[in-house]
Amino acid sequence: MAIVPYLSTEVARYFSAKNKKLPALGFVLMAILFLPNAPYIITDLFHLRQRADMPLWFDTMVIFSVALSGLVLFYVALFGIKDVLERFWGRIAAEFSIVFVAFLCSFGIYLGRYLRFNSWDVLSNPNDLF
């Protein structure tokens, strides 16, 4: 799911270039909704356990490589969001917004890892999420 915020950001950039504010901001919101999924992959390192059929280093490298690609997609999407917001709101407002989005992502990771919510719960289960 780490690809969803990246793709949403690219679509938002497309609409931003066409100066279509409402669709661009809609895709930015969608990207923000799914953005915590990208760095969340890092928390899967908590699941590492020694198994008899597979060396620990192999599982570590697989999870780490996927987590690293998720982290790269996170930053690419984050800077894409900043570009779109900067076009419509200006540099200062966009930078403050990105800091706020980063804090929202950390809270989203907490919600996913410890309270077991996911991005879809915003649409499918908003009462429990609230």
N, CA and C atoms as an extended XYZ file, in Angstrom:
390
Properties=species:S:1:pos:R:3:atomname:S:1:resname:S:1:resid:I:1 pbc="F F F"
N         0.809       -1.199        0.000 N   MET     1
C         0.000        0.000        0.000 CA  MET     1
C         0.855        1.267        0.000 C   MET     1
N         2.149        1.143        0.088 N   ALA     2
C         3.008        2.322        0.108 CA  ALA     2
C         2.982        3.062       -1.228 C   ALA     2
N         2.561        2.398       -2.279 N   ILE     3
C         2.527        3.022       -3.597 CA  ILE     3
C         1.333        3.964       -3.747 C   ILE     3
N         0.272        3.755       -2.965 N   VAL     4
C        -0.950        4.561       -3.100 CA  VAL     4
C        -0.691        6.049       -2.852 C   VAL     4
N         0.006        6.434       -1.773 N   PRO     5
C         0.248        7.881       -1.602 CA  PRO     5
C         1.111        8.472       -2.717 C   PRO     5
N         2.065        7.691       -3.192 N   TYR     6
C         2.900        8.183       -4.290 CA  TYR     6
C         2.069        8.426       -5.551 C   TYR     6
N         1.251        7.443       -5.917 N   LEU     7
C         0.424        7.592       -7.118 CA  LEU     7
C        -0.591        8.717       -6.957 C   LEU     7
N        -1.179        8.838       -5.780 N   SER     8
C        -2.120        9.940       -5.524 CA  SER     8
C        -1.441       11.287       -5.663 C   SER     8
N        -0.217       11.357       -5.182 N   THR     9
C         0.541       12.612       -5.288 CA  THR     9
C         0.855       12.945       -6.740 C   THR     9
N         1.184       11.936       -7.520 N   GLU    10
C         1.466       12.187       -8.933 CA  GLU    10
C         0.221       12.678       -9.670 C   GLU    10
N        -0.934       12.106       -9.346 N   VAL    11
C        -2.182       12.581       -9.951 CA  VAL    11
C        -2.466       14.006       -9.478 C   VAL    11
N        -2.213       14.288       -8.207 N   ALA    12
C        -2.402       15.649       -7.683 CA  ALA    12
C        -1.483       16.639       -8.394 C   ALA    12
N        -0.255       16.221       -8.660 N   ARG    13
C         0.672       17.100       -9.402 CA  ARG    13
C         0.147       17.383      -10.813 C   ARG    13
N        -0.420       16.362      -11.441 N   TYR    14
C        -0.981       16.531      -12.772 CA  TYR    14
C        -2.089       17.589      -12.744 C   TYR    14
N        -3.035       17.447      -11.805 N   PHE    15
C        -4.124       18.417      -11.705 CA  PHE    15
C        -3.610       19.796      -11.285 C   PHE    15
N        -2.581       19.813      -10.477 N   SER    16
C        -1.986       21.084      -10.063 CA  SER    16
C        -1.380       21.819      -11.258 C   SER    16
N        -0.720       21.062      -12.128 N   ALA    17
C        -0.135       21.667      -13.329 CA  ALA    17
C        -1.203       22.220      -14.253 C   ALA    17
N        -2.383       21.602      -14.237 N   LYS    18
C        -3.510       22.089      -15.048 CA  LYS    18
C        -4.290       23.187      -14.319 C   LYS    18
N        -3.814       23.543      -13.115 N   ASN    19
C        -4.425       24.577      -12.282 CA  ASN    19
C        -5.865       24.211      -11.864 C   ASN    19
N        -6.087       22.921      -11.634 N   LYS    20
C        -7.376       22.440      -11.152 CA  LYS    20
C        -7.225       22.151       -9.660 C   LYS    20
N        -7.615       23.137       -8.869 N   LYS    21
C        -7.339       23.112       -7.434 CA  LYS    21
C        -8.113       22.021       -6.694 C   LYS    21
N        -9.394       21.896       -6.936 N   LEU    22
C       -10.212       20.949       -6.182 CA  LEU    22
C        -9.792       19.494       -6.397 C   LEU    22
N        -9.620       19.033       -7.649 N   PRO    23
C        -9.146       17.646       -7.804 CA  PRO    23
C        -7.738       17.439       -7.242 C   PRO    23
N        -6.878       18.442       -7.391 N   ALA    24
C        -5.514       18.310       -6.872 CA  ALA    24
C        -5.531       18.159       -5.356 C   ALA    24
N        -6.301       18.988       -4.672 N   LEU    25
C        -6.366       18.898       -3.218 CA  LEU    25
C        -7.080       17.631       -2.766 C   LEU    25
N        -8.030       17.149       -3.558 N   GLY    26
C        -8.678       15.874       -3.240 CA  GLY    26
C        -7.692       14.718       -3.265 C   GLY    26
N        -6.826       14.697       -4.280 N   PHE    27
C        -5.827       13.635       -4.345 CA  PHE    27
C        -4.742       13.817       -3.290 C   PHE    27
N        -4.469       15.056       -2.905 N   VAL    28
C        -3.545       15.292       -1.792 CA  VAL    28
C        -4.126       14.711       -0.503 C   VAL    28
N        -5.415       14.927       -0.264 N   LEU    29
C        -6.052       14.346        0.926 CA  LEU    29
C        -6.006       12.824        0.900 C   LEU    29
N        -6.224       12.245       -0.266 N   MET    30
C        -6.140       10.799       -0.375 CA  MET    30
C        -4.714       10.325       -0.092 C   MET    30
N        -3.731       11.054       -0.595 N   ALA    31
C        -2.338       10.695       -0.333 CA  ALA    31
C        -2.031       10.778        1.157 C   ALA    31
N        -2.538       11.828        1.818 N   ILE    32
C        -2.301       11.984        3.255 CA  ILE    32
C        -2.965       10.851        4.034 C   ILE    32
N        -4.137       10.432        3.600 N   LEU    33
C        -4.846        9.351        4.275 CA  LEU    33
C        -4.047        8.050        4.245 C   LEU    33
N        -3.402        7.755        3.127 N   PHE    34
C        -2.653        6.517        2.988 CA  PHE    34
C        -1.161        6.666        3.274 C   PHE    34
N        -0.702        7.877        3.532 N   LEU    35
C         0.724        8.122        3.732 CA  LEU    35
C         1.325        7.342        4.897 C   LEU    35
N         0.651        7.169        6.031 N   PRO    36
C         1.282        6.400        7.124 CA  PRO    36
C         1.574        4.946        6.767 C   PRO    36
N         0.938        4.412        5.739 N   ASN    37
C         1.192        3.026        5.350 CA  ASN    37
C         2.618        2.818        4.864 C   ASN    37
N         3.216        3.834        4.288 N   ALA    38
C         4.562        3.681        3.738 CA  ALA    38
C         5.614        3.495        4.839 C   ALA    38
N         5.727        4.381        5.823 N   PRO    39
C         6.728        4.132        6.875 CA  PRO    39
C         6.295        3.069        7.883 C   PRO    39
N         5.015        2.714        7.894 N   TYR    40
C         4.518        1.677        8.807 CA  TYR    40
C         5.247        0.351        8.599 C   TYR    40
N         5.712        0.109        7.396 N   ILE    41
C         6.385       -1.147        7.069 CA  ILE    41
C         7.594       -1.368        7.981 C   ILE    41
N         8.221       -0.282        8.424 N   ILE    42
C         9.379       -0.398        9.316 CA  ILE    42
C         8.998       -1.128       10.602 C   ILE    42
N         7.775       -0.907       11.066 N   THR    43
C         7.360       -1.542       12.318 CA  THR    43
C         7.212       -3.049       12.175 C   THR    43
N         7.214       -3.566       10.968 N   ASP    44
C         7.156       -5.014       10.778 CA  ASP    44
C         8.433       -5.698       11.250 C   ASP    44
N         9.495       -4.932       11.474 N   LEU    45
C        10.718       -5.515       12.023 CA  LEU    45
C        10.485       -6.063       13.427 C   LEU    45
N         9.427       -5.617       14.103 N   PHE    46
C         9.084       -6.152       15.424 CA  PHE    46
C         8.706       -7.631       15.351 C   PHE    46
N         8.277       -8.094       14.204 N   HIS    47
C         7.813       -9.466       14.053 CA  HIS    47
C         8.938      -10.463       13.804 C   HIS    47
N        10.164       -9.996       13.748 N   LEU    48
C        11.275      -10.907       13.457 CA  LEU    48
C        11.467      -11.908       14.593 C   LEU    48
N        11.531      -13.158       14.215 N   ARG    49
C        11.769      -14.243       15.158 CA  ARG    49
C        12.651      -15.281       14.468 C   ARG    49
N        13.482      -15.913       15.254 N   GLN    50
C        14.300      -16.997       14.720 CA  GLN    50
C        13.411      -18.191       14.420 C   GLN    50
N        13.552      -18.727       13.200 N   ARG    51
C        12.796      -19.912       12.799 CA  ARG    51
C        13.779      -20.990       12.377 C   ARG    51
N        13.353      -22.215       12.489 N   ALA    52
C        14.249      -23.330       12.141 CA  ALA    52
C        14.462      -23.446       10.635 C   ALA    52
N        13.444      -23.052        9.834 N   ASP    53
C        13.534      -23.256        8.389 CA  ASP    53
C        14.129      -22.066        7.629 C   ASP    53
N        14.385      -20.939        8.298 N   MET    54
C        14.871      -19.752        7.591 CA  MET    54
C        15.820      -18.977        8.515 C   MET    54
N        16.976      -18.579        8.009 N   PRO    55
C        17.888      -17.799        8.857 CA  PRO    55
C        17.311      -16.409        9.164 C   PRO    55
N        17.603      -15.919       10.331 N   LEU    56
C        17.103      -14.623       10.771 CA  LEU    56
C        17.582      -13.494        9.861 C   LEU    56
N        18.808      -13.580        9.377 N   TRP    57
C        19.340      -12.519        8.533 CA  TRP    57
C        18.534      -12.397        7.233 C   TRP    57
N        18.022      -13.507        6.715 N   PHE    58
C        17.252      -13.469        5.474 CA  PHE    58
C        15.948      -12.705        5.674 C   PHE    58
N        15.203      -13.052        6.728 N   ASP    59
C        13.957      -12.336        7.022 CA  ASP    59
C        14.225      -10.858        7.297 C   ASP    59
N        15.304      -10.579        7.997 N   THR    60
C        15.665       -9.189        8.297 CA  THR    60
C        15.914       -8.410        7.017 C   THR    60
N        16.660       -8.992        6.100 N   MET    61
C        16.974       -8.291        4.848 CA  MET    61
C        15.733       -8.095        3.983 C   MET    61
N        14.851       -9.078        3.948 N   VAL    62
C        13.630       -8.946        3.151 CA  VAL    62
C        12.759       -7.819        3.707 C   VAL    62
N        12.508       -7.852        5.008 N   ILE    63
C        11.663       -6.816        5.612 CA  ILE    63
C        12.335       -5.455        5.509 C   ILE    63
N        13.654       -5.399        5.743 N   PHE    64
C        14.360       -4.127        5.673 CA  PHE    64
C        14.328       -3.543        4.270 C   PHE    64
N        14.485       -4.365        3.242 N   SER    65
C        14.474       -3.835        1.873 CA  SER    65
C        13.090       -3.313        1.504 C   SER    65
N        12.042       -4.013        1.913 N   VAL    66
C        10.688       -3.534        1.645 CA  VAL    66
C        10.416       -2.264        2.450 C   VAL    66
N        10.872       -2.229        3.707 N   ALA    67
C        10.683       -1.045        4.544 CA  ALA    67
C        11.431        0.154        3.971 C   ALA    67
N        12.612       -0.080        3.446 N   LEU    68
C        13.381        1.004        2.849 CA  LEU    68
C        12.685        1.565        1.610 C   LEU    68
N        12.145        0.691        0.789 N   SER    69
C        11.415        1.185       -0.385 CA  SER    69
C        10.160        1.939        0.044 C   SER    69
N         9.488        1.476        1.104 N   GLY    70
C         8.342        2.211        1.640 CA  GLY    70
C         8.734        3.578        2.162 C   GLY    70
N         9.886        3.650        2.804 N   LEU    71
C        10.360        4.935        3.323 CA  LEU    71
C        10.705        5.901        2.193 C   LEU    71
N        11.303        5.386        1.134 N   VAL    72
C        11.601        6.226       -0.031 CA  VAL    72
C        10.308        6.746       -0.650 C   VAL    72
N         9.325        5.862       -0.804 N   LEU    73
C         8.033        6.288       -1.359 CA  LEU    73
C         7.351        7.300       -0.440 C   LEU    73
N         7.513        7.146        0.854 N   PHE    74
C         6.962        8.103        1.815 CA  PHE    74
C         7.532        9.503        1.570 C   PHE    74
N         8.846        9.602        1.473 N   TYR    75
C         9.463       10.916        1.284 CA  TYR    75
C         9.161       11.507       -0.092 C   TYR    75
N         9.131       10.675       -1.108 N   VAL    76
C         8.787       11.178       -2.442 CA  VAL    76
C         7.356       11.721       -2.444 C   VAL    76
N         6.436       10.982       -1.817 N   ALA    77
C         5.048       11.441       -1.735 CA  ALA    77
C         4.935       12.691       -0.870 C   ALA    77
N         5.672       12.733        0.228 N   LEU    78
C         5.629       13.901        1.116 CA  LEU    78
C         6.095       15.158        0.392 C   LEU    78
N         7.169       15.056       -0.355 N   PHE    79
C         7.649       16.217       -1.094 CA  PHE    79
C         6.744       16.550       -2.277 C   PHE    79
N         6.080       15.546       -2.835 N   GLY    80
C         5.091       15.814       -3.876 CA  GLY    80
C         3.899       16.581       -3.321 C   GLY    80
N         3.462       16.191       -2.128 N   ILE    81
C         2.376       16.922       -1.458 CA  ILE    81
C         2.800       18.358       -1.212 C   ILE    81
N         4.036       18.530       -0.768 N   LYS    82
C         4.554       19.883       -0.520 CA  LYS    82
C         4.548       20.713       -1.801 C   LYS    82
N         4.932       20.110       -2.918 N   ASP    83
C         4.933       20.834       -4.193 CA  ASP    83
C         3.535       21.308       -4.577 C   ASP    83
N         2.550       20.430       -4.413 N   VAL    84
C         1.173       20.798       -4.775 CA  VAL    84
C         0.661       21.898       -3.855 C   VAL    84
N         0.880       21.730       -2.550 N   LEU    85
C         0.413       22.743       -1.602 CA  LEU    85
C         1.125       24.065       -1.800 C   LEU    85
N         2.387       24.014       -2.128 N   GLU    86
C         3.161       25.232       -2.373 CA  GLU    86
C         2.615       26.006       -3.569 C   GLU    86
N         2.175       25.291       -4.571 N   ARG    87
C         1.620       25.940       -5.764 CA  ARG    87
C         0.352       26.722       -5.434 C   ARG    87
N        -0.465       26.160       -4.534 N   PHE    88
C        -1.741       26.803       -4.223 CA  PHE    88
C        -1.690       27.711       -2.996 C   PHE    88
N        -0.866       27.386       -2.007 N   TRP    89
C        -0.886       28.126       -0.733 CA  TRP    89
C         0.368       28.933       -0.460 C   TRP    89
N         1.434       28.706       -1.206 N   GLY    90
C         2.691       29.397       -0.938 CA  GLY    90
C         3.654       28.517       -0.161 C   GLY    90
N         4.916       28.909       -0.158 N   ARG    91
C         5.982       28.086        0.412 CA  ARG    91
C         5.859       27.912        1.919 C   ARG    91
N         5.626       28.993        2.641 N   ILE    92
C         5.591       28.926        4.110 CA  ILE    92
C         4.436       28.042        4.586 C   ILE    92
N         3.251       28.265        4.049 N   ALA    93
C         2.086       27.460        4.446 CA  ALA    93
C         2.291       25.996        4.081 C   ALA    93
N         2.909       25.725        2.946 N   ALA    94
C         3.154       24.344        2.533 CA  ALA    94
C         4.140       23.662        3.476 C   ALA    94
N         5.176       24.373        3.879 N   GLU    95
C         6.157       23.770        4.781 CA  GLU    95
C         5.560       23.488        6.151 C   GLU    95
N         4.760       24.403        6.674 N   PHE    96
C         4.085       24.135        7.944 CA  PHE    96
C         3.104       22.973        7.805 C   PHE    96
N         2.433       22.898        6.676 N   SER    97
C         1.496       21.802        6.440 CA  SER    97
C         2.218       20.464        6.405 C   SER    97
N         3.395       20.427        5.818 N   ILE    98
C         4.151       19.182        5.727 CA  ILE    98
C         4.609       18.719        7.109 C   ILE    98
N         5.000       19.647        7.950 N   VAL    99
C         5.366       19.283        9.325 CA  VAL    99
C         4.152       18.688       10.040 C   VAL    99
N         2.990       19.311        9.866 N   PHE   100
C         1.767       18.797       10.465 CA  PHE   100
C         1.419       17.418        9.909 C   PHE   100
N         1.586       17.223        8.614 N   VAL   101
C         1.314       15.925        7.988 CA  VAL   101
C         2.267       14.861        8.544 C   VAL   101
N         3.513       15.213        8.775 N   ALA   102
C         4.467       14.256        9.346 CA  ALA   102
C         4.025       13.818       10.743 C   ALA   102
N         3.541       14.763       11.544 N   PHE   103
C         3.026       14.398       12.866 CA  PHE   103
C         1.768       13.536       12.743 C   PHE   103
N         0.901       13.856       11.793 N   LEU   104
C        -0.282       13.029       11.564 CA  LEU   104
C         0.116       11.604       11.168 C   LEU   104
N         1.158       11.483       10.370 N   CYS   105
C         1.620       10.158        9.959 CA  CYS   105
C         2.127        9.362       11.154 C   CYS   105
N         2.847       10.011       12.049 N   SER   106
C         3.329        9.282       13.228 CA  SER   106
C         2.159        8.829       14.085 C   SER   106
N         1.131        9.656       14.203 N   PHE   107
C        -0.067        9.253       14.935 CA  PHE   107
C        -0.783        8.115       14.207 C   PHE   107
N        -0.812        8.174       12.877 N   GLY   108
C        -1.419        7.109       12.080 CA  GLY   108
C        -0.690        5.783       12.247 C   GLY   108
N         0.629        5.839       12.348 N   ILE   109
C         1.406        4.617       12.582 CA  ILE   109
C         1.067        4.042       13.958 C   ILE   109
N         0.941        4.906       14.951 N   TYR   110
C         0.531        4.462       16.286 CA  TYR   110
C        -0.849        3.800       16.234 C   TYR   110
N        -1.794        4.448       15.535 N   LEU   111
C        -3.141        3.880       15.429 CA  LEU   111
C        -3.111        2.497       14.778 C   LEU   111
N        -2.258        2.338       13.788 N   GLY   112
C        -2.175        1.056       13.093 CA  GLY   112
C        -1.465       -0.016       13.885 C   GLY   112
N        -0.344        0.329       14.477 N   ARG   113
C         0.471       -0.681       15.162 CA  ARG   113
C        -0.155       -1.121       16.488 C   ARG   113
N        -0.640       -0.176       17.274 N   TYR   114
C        -1.081       -0.520       18.626 CA  TYR   114
C        -2.604       -0.608       18.776 C   TYR   114
N        -3.353        0.220       18.067 N   LEU   115
C        -4.808        0.172       18.177 CA  LEU   115
C        -5.438       -0.626       17.039 C   LEU   115
N        -4.613       -1.073       16.086 N   ARG   116
C        -5.010       -1.962       14.992 CA  ARG   116
C        -6.039       -1.365       14.024 C   ARG   116
N        -5.972       -0.062       13.814 N   PHE   117
C        -6.786        0.578       12.786 CA  PHE   117
C        -5.975        0.648       11.503 C   PHE   117
N        -6.661        0.874       10.374 N   ASN   118
C        -5.955        1.103        9.116 CA  ASN   118
C        -6.622        2.261        8.366 C   ASN   118
N        -6.064        2.624        7.244 N   SER   119
C        -6.548        3.784        6.490 CA  SER   119
C        -7.988        3.628        6.047 C   SER   119
N        -8.400        2.408        5.774 N   TRP   120
C        -9.764        2.182        5.300 CA  TRP   120
C       -10.798        2.457        6.382 C   TRP   120
N       -10.386        2.419        7.639 N   ASP   121
C       -11.334        2.652        8.727 CA  ASP   121
C       -11.904        4.068        8.712 C   ASP   121
N       -11.246        4.983        8.065 N   VAL   122
C       -11.788        6.337        7.932 CA  VAL   122
C       -13.115        6.286        7.179 C   VAL   122
N       -13.206        5.406        6.204 N   LEU   123
C       -14.441        5.268        5.412 CA  LEU   123
C       -15.357        4.172        5.937 C   LEU   123
N       -14.779        3.038        6.324 N   SER   124
C       -15.608        1.889        6.673 CA  SER   124
C       -16.012        1.821        8.144 C   SER   124
N       -15.259        2.473        9.008 N   ASN   125
C       -15.513        2.356       10.440 CA  ASN   125
C       -15.201        3.676       11.159 C   ASN   125
N       -15.750        4.800       10.711 N   PRO   126
C       -15.350        6.092       11.287 CA  PRO   126
C       -15.753        6.276       12.747 C   PRO   126
N       -16.864        5.669       13.172 N   ASN   127
C       -17.288        5.837       14.570 CA  ASN   127
C       -16.291        5.235       15.554 C   ASN   127
N       -15.830        4.018       15.281 N   ASP   128
C       -14.846        3.392       16.165 CA  ASP   128
C       -13.512        4.135       16.111 C   ASP   128
N       -13.152        4.610       14.949 N   LEU   129
C       -11.901        5.351       14.800 CA  LEU   129
C       -11.943        6.657       15.587 C   LEU   129
N       -13.079        7.326       15.550 N   PHE   130
C       -13.213        8.584       16.290 CA  PHE   130
C       -13.185        8.321       17.785 C   PHE   130
